[in-house]
Amino acid sequence: FFVNNWKMPLKKTDGLATDSNPQQNHIGGDTRSSSAPSENDADLFYIQRIRTNSPPVVFLKTHRTGGSTVQNLLFRMGERDGATFAFPHHTYHFNYPQRFRAELVDKLPSGSSQYDILCSHMRLDVEQLKKVMSSNAIFITILREPVQTFESVFSYYSSSVPAFASAKKAKAETSGNKSALSVFLDSPQTFWDPKEFNNGLGKNPMSFDLGLNSRMWNSSWLADLTLLEEAFQLVMIAEHFDESLVLLGALLKLELEELAYVRLNSRSAKDITLLDEVTKVKIRTWNNLDVLLYDFFLQVFWEKAGQYGLERLRREVGLLRASTERIRQKCVAKSGVPPDQLEDLVRPSQIGSATILGHQVQRNLTKQDQGFCTRLVLHELQYHAHLYYQQYARDMGLAPTQ
Ligand SMILES: Nc1ncnc2c1ncn2[C@@H]1O[C@H](COP(=O)(O)OS(=O)(=O)O)[C@@H](OP(=O)(O)O)[C@H]1O
């Protein structure tokens, strides 16, 4: 799924330092260092952590919800700590849109006794995940407001989800000035065949990723939500990203300075459809299960925030924003940069139908800072390929059909 037009974006690790490939260190330092922390912000990047401090993590990376930004943070944390990643045998996802299965995970590398982090795209199956990850693993995911999610999913997957592609074709065949999204929403049932394997993201995409019955409400739906609530220690909310990160940091025992991020995988403005109220209502109606799902976990989120302490959360979000801003100033020369103006290493892959913007890294950094800052802005596919190579000393495989 979405893989046939994907090619390995880089040769091996293309410039990111690895233990197995030390000559390729021209981008800059290994993130692992034994230097003692000081009061300097920069040193906080390199705190050597003891792996056993952080519990194992499963991150369900839902589509177009801010998941790449969270995954990048987990990649950086894991790489620095020498974590073992549960990677798919092939590509950067677990045979999506099929459900996750334990046998899709590549073998444990020699010297590792367990997987520490699993965060590649998948469709959820909690029981199968429990076969791979130890019983103390923390399950997290992220949801985004359903109208924004669907608008982004439609735009990004308008060629690869058959229902969207048909609407796009229908729009091209008419002379009107309606957007493809409006054409789709006027009569979604005409374009959406529930039996079509690749139409999972075409309706209630977040419910689909969470393994729910995303086609229609049924009597077990609310019970299924409760099971999910029991399975996930944290469901992050994209609209409250920084609050979510503070709660994530508490679960993973991370300092606020370790939660710095830049927004990844943003579409160019030309690919964003502005929505009027009528269109928003149509999106909510078509994705009514995602609306239920989001509203349910939004409430759960604020209950968790209340247990953490709202005043404490507000204070820590302030500190997180301040330290993140310092790190961004240090690392990022320019954000919202079109792909043709970015170097290969930091250019987001353009496998979807929308243009994805990236970040330019500051020049004249120390080698070590350059290593950190490059990782901060690194897109999913490059970072995935790099970590896979580092873990197995071979390239990440292409999809078996290729
Ligand atoms: N921190 C934060 N807060 C809120 N929103 C964020 C954040 N980081 C990324 N984004 C937005 O999430 C969209 C990309 O999501 P994903 O990375 O999950 O996409 S993908 O499924 O991996 O392609 C993409 O949305 P659109 O630009 O609307 O498409 C990003 O802009």
The ligand as an SDF file (V2000), in Angstrom:
LIG
                    3D

 31 33  0  0  0  0  0  0  0  0999 V2000
    3.2080   19.3710   16.2160 N   0  0  0  0  0  0  0  0  0  0  0  0
    2.1650   19.2870   15.4060 C   0  0  0  0  0  0  0  0  0  0  0  0
    0.9660   19.7360   15.7900 N   0  0  0  0  0  0  0  0  0  0  0  0
   -0.0910   19.6820   14.9480 C   0  0  0  0  0  0  0  0  0  0  0  0
   -0.0200   19.1880   13.6900 N   0  0  0  0  0  0  0  0  0  0  0  0
    1.1560   18.7270   13.2780 C   0  0  0  0  0  0  0  0  0  0  0  0
    2.2970   18.7410   14.1000 C   0  0  0  0  0  0  0  0  0  0  0  0
    3.3090   18.2030   13.4190 N   0  0  0  0  0  0  0  0  0  0  0  0
    2.8190   17.8780   12.1970 C   0  0  0  0  0  0  0  0  0  0  0  0
    1.5260   18.2050   12.1060 N   0  0  0  0  0  0  0  0  0  0  0  0
    0.6460   18.0520   10.9410 C   0  0  0  0  0  0  0  0  0  0  0  0
    0.3290   16.6640   10.8060 O   0  0  0  0  0  0  0  0  0  0  0  0
    0.2250   16.3370    9.4080 C   0  0  0  0  0  0  0  0  0  0  0  0
    1.2270   15.2540    9.0720 C   0  0  0  0  0  0  0  0  0  0  0  0
    0.8750   14.1120    9.8200 O   0  0  0  0  0  0  0  0  0  0  0  0
    1.7140   12.7610    9.7970 P   0  0  0  0  0  0  0  0  0  0  0  0
    3.1300   13.0440   10.0240 O   0  0  0  0  0  0  0  0  0  0  0  0
    1.0390   11.8410   10.7500 O   0  0  0  0  0  0  0  0  0  0  0  0
    1.4860   12.2640    8.3030 O   0  0  0  0  0  0  0  0  0  0  0  0
    1.8150   10.8440    7.6360 S   0  0  0  0  0  0  0  0  0  0  0  0
    0.6580    9.9760    7.8430 O   0  0  0  0  0  0  0  0  0  0  0  0
    3.0100   10.2860    8.2550 O   0  0  0  0  0  0  0  0  0  0  0  0
    1.9990   11.1420    6.1990 O   0  0  0  0  0  0  0  0  0  0  0  0
    0.4710   17.6300    8.6730 C   0  0  0  0  0  0  0  0  0  0  0  0
   -0.7910   18.2530    8.4990 O   0  0  0  0  0  0  0  0  0  0  0  0
   -1.2010   18.9910    7.1220 P   0  0  0  0  0  0  0  0  0  0  0  0
   -0.1080   19.9760    6.8350 O   0  0  0  0  0  0  0  0  0  0  0  0
   -2.5270   19.6320    7.4390 O   0  0  0  0  0  0  0  0  0  0  0  0
   -1.3060   17.9450    6.0860 O   0  0  0  0  0  0  0  0  0  0  0  0
    1.3150   18.4150    9.6470 C   0  0  0  0  0  0  0  0  0  0  0  0
    1.2660   19.8090    9.4110 O   0  0  0  0  0  0  0  0  0  0  0  0
  1  2  1  0
  2  3  1  0
  2  7  2  0
  3  4  2  0
  4  5  1  0
  5  6  2  0
  6  7  1  0
  6 10  1  0
  7  8  1  0
  8  9  2  0
  9 10  1  0
 10 11  1  0
 11 12  1  0
 11 30  1  0
 12 13  1  0
 13 14  1  0
 13 24  1  0
 14 15  1  0
 15 16  1  0
 16 17  2  0
 16 18  1  0
 16 19  1  0
 19 20  1  0
 20 21  2  0
 20 22  2  0
 20 23  1  0
 24 25  1  0
 24 30  1  0
 25 26  1  0
 26 27  2  0
 26 28  1  0
 26 29  1  0
 30 31  1  0
M  END
$$$$
